[in-house]
Amino acid sequence: MSESIKDLLNGNVSWVNNTLRHTPDFFNKLATGQSPKFLWIGCADSRVPATEITNALPGSIFVQRNIANIVVHTDSNLLSVVNYAVKVLKVKHIIVCGHYGCGGVQAAMSNDNFGFLDNWLMHIKDVYRMHKSELDSIDDEGKRMDRYVELNIIEQVNNLAAVSFIQEEWDDGEFPHIHGWVYSLKDGLLRDLDVSINSHDELDQVYQYKKK
Ligand code: CO
């Protein structure tokens, strides 16, 4: 594990050398542009890096990460990334990837005060309120937390599907498909929650925009 800032810079040089040894034209090719097929919305947690855990190379995944992989409709940073990804890059798949043991979800499940962060955690608390009866019925705290992580991912998939310009893309064709995945820190495996949304019709009618 890199411990000092110099380790990171030295690590970069090693990575460049290794990469060039295996693929001499790697950087020449990447420098001409990107055409990733995937947008990844994940947690900022340092243990869940999109490309490493999917064995994907630079250039394959457009990435946005924040605490607890939240999609908020007033987050212009996230919306700009999503807009560019679907309108310009024309990504085919958007993956919302959460992870068990997520500190953000754990914090939201507690009644502790986290100062400034409480404003962000509020969005995760909203998910608890929406699914209160299901979550309250799970006695085991670890299992309740795991389910809360999953429900948070599902709600963020729904939030993405509600974005007007994503629905516009569906008017023109079949993409993007929005997927919900959960990652386990314990074994390194990703699991598809099978909650993908690919059209207006799969969305609560309240959020459906008229087709143009
Ligand atoms: Co997390």
Boltz pocket constraint, residues with backbone or C-beta under 6 A from the ligand:
constraints:
  - pocket:
      binder: B
      contacts: [[A, 43], [A, 44], [A, 45], [A, 66], [A, 67], [A, 68], [A, 69], [A, 99], [A, 101], [A, 102], [A, 103], [A, 104], [A, 105]]
      max_distance: 6.0
